């Protein structure tokens, strides 16, 4: 509802909030996903959207896990199934959102916050392929932010985890 979008933008900007990160889990024929994707398009077209920037909080919930019983959360992002989902989703985002004037950018690059990316392995090659495709589609890379920050250990304790975190331009904690 455009009235609800307008009210949320008005409330946010009234308190100094100038960027919305909108949850997005890919586009497919699933009616719920279409519903959320169509609402996102309406948000970008809202008459007050000029007052706020919008970026994607990419869920990546369709990625399969590695099946490792020691690390049941682990997702190999270079696995052909997962890589195809990632590339397909980002091509869709590039075609539909990244060039919008209200899309949030850092250093001129569209920002995507990737939720759950701390569970990814083998990210370097997959993200290099993703950035190559983004350079072809939109003429620039995407500024990728990972939720790799964790209070559970200090730098130097998990070198493989830190190596994966370095595949992203920024890191943060989802829970702040």
N, C-alpha and C positions, 0 to 999 in steps of 0.2 A: 504494500500500500504506500503510495508516494507521500501521503500525509505522515505516516509513521516514519519513513525515511527522513522527511523534512524535519520532523520534531527531534529525531536523534541527532541530526547534523546541527540543528540549532542549539540543543543542549550541550553537545560536545564543544562546539566552537565558543559558546558562551563561557566555558570554563577553561579555554585555552588549548583544547585538544584539536590538533590539526591533521591527524592521520588516523584512518581506520584500517586495521588489518582484518580482512574478511576471510573467514574460513572457506576453503574450497578443496574438494576432494576429487576433482576430475570431472570431466564431462563424458557421459555415456547415455545409453537409452533408459537408464533407471529413472523413473519418474521423480523420485525425491531429489536426485542430483540435478535433473533438469529444472525443478522448481527453484532450488537454491541458485543455480546458475542464472536463471531468468531474473530472479530478484537482484542478483549482483548487477546485471545489465541495467535494470531499472534504477539502482542506486547511482550508477555512473551517469544516467540521463536525468537524474533529479535536478530541478532548477537550483537547488542550493549546493549541489556537488562542487560548484566552482569555489566554495568556501573551505573545502576540505580535500585532502589527498587520500587516495585509496590504494591499498596494496593487497596482495594475496598472501594469506597464511595457508600454505600448501600442506594438506594433510598426508598425502601419500599412503592412505589406509589400504589401498588395493595391492600393495607390494606383499609378496609372499615372503615368509621367513625361510631361513636356511635349513630348519629342521634340527639344528644343533641342540640336543637336550641340555647341554651345559649353559647355553645362551639362547633360550627360546624366543627372545625378542629380536635377535640378529637378522638383519635384512641385507642380502648381497645386492647392492644397487647395480652391479655390473651383470647380474644374472639376466639372460636375454628377455625373460618375461618382465622383470622389473624395469629393465632399461627401456623396453618398448613402451611401457606405461608412462614412465617419466618423460621420454621424448615426445610422445603423442600429446600428453597433457600440456607440456610447455609450448608445443607448436600451436595448440589451441589458444593458450593464454596469449601468445605473441600475436596471433591473428585477431583476437577479440579484445584485448585489454592493454597490452604493454604500450601501445602508441597513443592511448587516450591522454589528453592534456592533463587530466586530473589524476593520472596514475603517479604514485609516489616514486621518486627517483633519488638515488644517492650517486653523486659524481656522474649524473646524466644517465645512469643505468636503472632500469626498472627493478624494484626491490621485491624479492620473494623470500618470505620467512618460511623455512621448511621445518615443520613440526615433526618431532620424532627422528630427526636426522642423526641424533647421537646413537641410534641403534643401527645405522648403516655401516656396512663394510665395503671395501673396494670402491670407494667413491671417486678417487682421483681420475681414472680413465673415463668413467661414466660422466662426470661433471665436465671434463674437457670436451667430450663429444657433445654434451648439451650446449656448452658455450659456443662451440663451432657452429652448431645449427642456429643458435640465436644470432650470431654475427651475420649469418646468411639471411635470416628472416627479417631482422629488425635493424641490422647494421651496427649492433653493439652487443656486449655481453649483458647478462643479468647479474645484479648484485644479490648474491645468495647469503642468507643469514641462517645459521644453524643454531639449534638449542643444545649445544655441547657443554655449556656451563653446568657444573654439578658441584654440590657441596661435599660429595662423598670421597674425594681424594684431591691431593695437591699436585701441581705441575711436577712432572718427572716420574710420577708413580705408575702411569699407564701410557707408555710411549706409543703403542699402536692406536690408542684412542686419540691421542694428541695428533698423530699423523693424519688420521681421518678428519679431525677438526680443521686442519690447515687447508683442506680442499675448499673451504668456504671463505668468502670475503669478510664475514662478520660472524661472531658468536654471541649468544645471549642465553639467558635462562627463561624458559617459558613461564615459570612461576615467579620470576622476579626476585 
